[in-house]
C-alpha cells in the first residue's frame, strides 16, 4: 500500500471510530434521559471530551495530508468530507453533553417522565439513531443510494418538535411555575435533538459529495 493510501485508510478508520463513539453516546443519552440516570450522564460528559480530542486529531491529520500529498479528485473529496463530517459529529457530541446536563440537574425529572411519551421523544431518538447508523454504514461501504430517504427523516424530527412545542404551549395556562420552567427546559432539550438531526442531514450531504461528487446543499 502506498503511503498516501495508507494515510487515507487510517484517516477513515479514525473517523469511523469517532462515528461509532457518537452513536453510542446518543444511545446512552437516551438511557440517561429516560431513566434519570446521572451516572450515565457523567460518563457522557467524559466521552464528549474524547470526541473533541479525536476531532482535533482528524483536523490535524487532514491538514498534513493535504500539505504532503496535494490530493485531487476523490482523494481530495474524501479528505474535505472527513474534516466536515468530524465537525458535525463533534457538534452532535456537544448536544449530547447538553442532554447530560439536563439529566444531572434532576430538577425536572418528574415533569419529563410525565410528558416524554406524549411528546414523542422515543420516535425522535429512533430517527436520529437511524440516520447516524445508516450514514456510518454508507461511509463504510462508500455507497449511498438512499440519500433522499435519509434526508427526509430530518423532516420527521422537525414535525415532532413542532408538535411538542404546540402540546406544551397549549397546556401552559394549566402549569404552575415549576411546570412552566420545566416545559421551557424540555423545549430546549428538544431543540438540541432537532439540531442533531440537522447535523445528520449535513453528514448525508458530505457523503454524497465524497462518494458521488455531487452537491445537495440548498437543494433538498
Order of alpha helices (4+ residues) and beta strands (2+ residues): alpha-alpha-alpha-alpha-alpha-alpha-alpha
